[in-house]
Amino acid sequence: MTAAPSGPAFSVHDIPFSTHGSWFGISPVLAEKTRAEDLHLVSHQNGMHPVLRLVPLDTATGERAETTVRATPSLLSWTGADGRIDLAYESPDTVRVHGKGLGLRVSAAAKALTPFSGTYFYRDPVDGAHVFTSYETGRRYRITVLSGTVAEVSGSEALGAGERGLTVTAEADGSWEVAVEELDSARQPYRSGSGFGEVTEAARQSFAEFVDTAAPWRSDATPAAELAAYVVWSATVRPAGLVTRPAVLMSKHWMDKVWSWDHCFNALALAPGSPGLAWDQFSLPFDHQDDSGALPDSVTHSEVLYNFVKPPIHGWTLGHLRRRLPEPLGRTELAEAYDRLARWTDFWLTARRAPGAALPHYQHGNDSGWDNATTFDPARVAVTADLAAFLILQLRELADLAAELDRPDDAHTWTRTADATQAAMLDQLWTGERFVARGMTSDETWSSSSLLDLMPIALGEHLPESVSSVLADRIEAHLTSHGLATELPTSPHYLSDGYWRGPIWAPATVLIEDGLRRAGHEHLADEISTRFRTLCETYGFAENFDALTGTGLRDRAYTWTASSYLLLAEAHELRRADTRTNTTVA
């Protein structure tokens, strides 16, 4: 009856079970550092909120059944000694749950209902469905029994503290099935148009089609490609609230936002196979650009934050994105991108350059994306070479765009500003041996053991060879057996789980690998790519990784990590194909 599951198996303790477009997932992870014994329906509307607890039951005793949970992209299963429960997405807002030999208790995750919080539970007299309505998400969760029996209902219409929910079982030797929907206020009574096997097969096909567009190049040499694609596919939500476009959240764990540099890596990974979705990823933060030209720090369903910004890597991104899109951007899209990128650049040249200063500054490590990097230990408001380098790349991309849009005066201005910024960066921050940072209240400069100080390698071919060679040597010192440590492991400030004070991160890896390759340091770039790909293939797609052990840290289902793997794996496969072709021709 149930279609055979396909796709990579994964642990729901690491990666939520969800589907493309949905705002909820099924997971035991309820918040950062909070895991439950049972799986929950966890919604990301109005924040991350566990709404429903799903408990498999022994039908003989009515107690919680011991089960093994298995997940693939199309099917989630609880398997016990006496039966099995399967769950599959029918649509982004509806799951179907089928069971045989086991019962299921669906209850409100919140134990208390107050006038402002918790979950109210009642039976709808219109269609007989059982409905949970959540203060936290502002949504309703409707349970419609398609077959089987409601064996127990508790807490219906109750106020205050107490258990709220229902138990579904089957007649002897039979099966049961329910539909669970996340909805706004009301909709027509649920009607089943497909059998459970058809639902599962449709889910399987949906993911299979996405994988074939996202990673058509995959092979035995890129064994994590399908799982990486699932992480990105399942973390995508449809437009809702302040999310103006289909959006790839950074995770459907607690990092459930779009940050204004994380989105760049997702856009790049999606570009060849899903160009429309890729363009949406690049554009979404720009939909919330403020009057100063600043991009928000982050966007999510119900909030847009502006208290920090993120680094201007968008010129670098747009240049790569345009080369990766299967069709050129139309003139209208190009002009809009130019205007938005110009305003973002002007923000750094005006709001973030002190009077008389040639270089912009960060106001906090958060602005750099490297929140607590040791570069910022002497001062938070600082001029750093990574910022100058990213801005230079953005200025050069604007010059190219202006020329293409027949704006020669603009192109000349952007080029002149890029040249002046690069000259100032080398004059003020390059010592001949390293880049330093400088505070805003004095001429004092300092260096650190942070990989952030070496990020100007992102300039690639634009750097003098004498500079890029020194940077390459220093970058190599950060390379552990697993990848690039963000703080030298020999540093007294190194912390194995220190966020940007040691762990390996995907964005730094991609930016440095690209810059090294463009600067002619291909062997080191290859080694960095190989080690990072192996890291992901071994330890998954965590937010960051212990640089010495490789262990995944923090959020374990992070999309920019998955996208970075896809980018590096694709490039690796294309280089292998070129090598084989050249060998055959020779």
Salt bridges, closest charged atoms under 4 A:
GLU37 OE2 - ARG64 NH1 3.42
ASP38 OD2 - ARG53 NH2 2.79
ASP38 OD1 - ARG64 NE 2.73
GLU66 OE2 - ARG64 NH1 3.43
ASP86 OD1 - ARG84 NE 2.74
GLU90 OE2 - ARG96 NH1 2.93
ASP93 OD2 - ARG187 NH2 2.89
ASP93 OD2 - ARG238 NH2 3.85
ASP127 OD2 - ARG142 NH1 3.42
GLU163 OE2 - ARG105 NH2 3.49
GLU163 OE1 - LYS111 NZ 2.99
GLU177 OE2 - ARG96 NE 2.56
GLU181 OE2 - ARG142 NE 2.80
GLU181 OE1 - ARG187 NH1 3.03
ASP184 OD1 - ARG139 NE 3.08
GLU201 OE2 - ARG204 NH2 2.63
ASP212 OD1 - ARG218 NH2 2.91
GLU226 OE2 - ARG218 NE 3.37
ASP256 OD2 - HIS44 ND1 2.80
ASP280 OD1 - ARG245 NH1 2.96
ASP287 OD2 - ARG245 NE 2.69
ASP287 OD1 - ARG340 NH2 2.95
ASP297 OD1 - LYS310 NZ 2.39
GLU303 OE2 - LYS257 NZ 2.94
GLU336 OE2 - ARG340 NH2 3.97
ASP339 OD1 - ARG407 NH1 3.50
ASP367 OD2 - ARG352 NH1 2.98
ASP377 OD2 - ARG501 NH2 2.92
GLU397 OE2 - ARG322 NH1 3.51
GLU404 OE1 - ARG322 NH2 2.45
ASP406 OD2 - ARG331 NH2 3.32
ASP419 OD1 - ARG396 NH2 3.02
GLU461 OE2 - HIS462 NE2 3.48
GLU461 OE1 - ARG518 NE 2.85
ASP497 OD1 - ARG554 NE 3.02
GLU513 OE2 - ARG517 NH2 2.53
ASP514 OD2 - HIS320 NE2 3.25
ASP514 OD2 - ARG518 NH1 2.68
ASP526 OD1 - ARG517 NH2 2.93
ASP526 OD1 - ARG575 NE 3.72
GLU527 OE2 - ARG531 NE 2.79
GLU570 OE1 - ARG324 NH2 2.71
GLU573 OE2 - ARG576 NH1 2.75
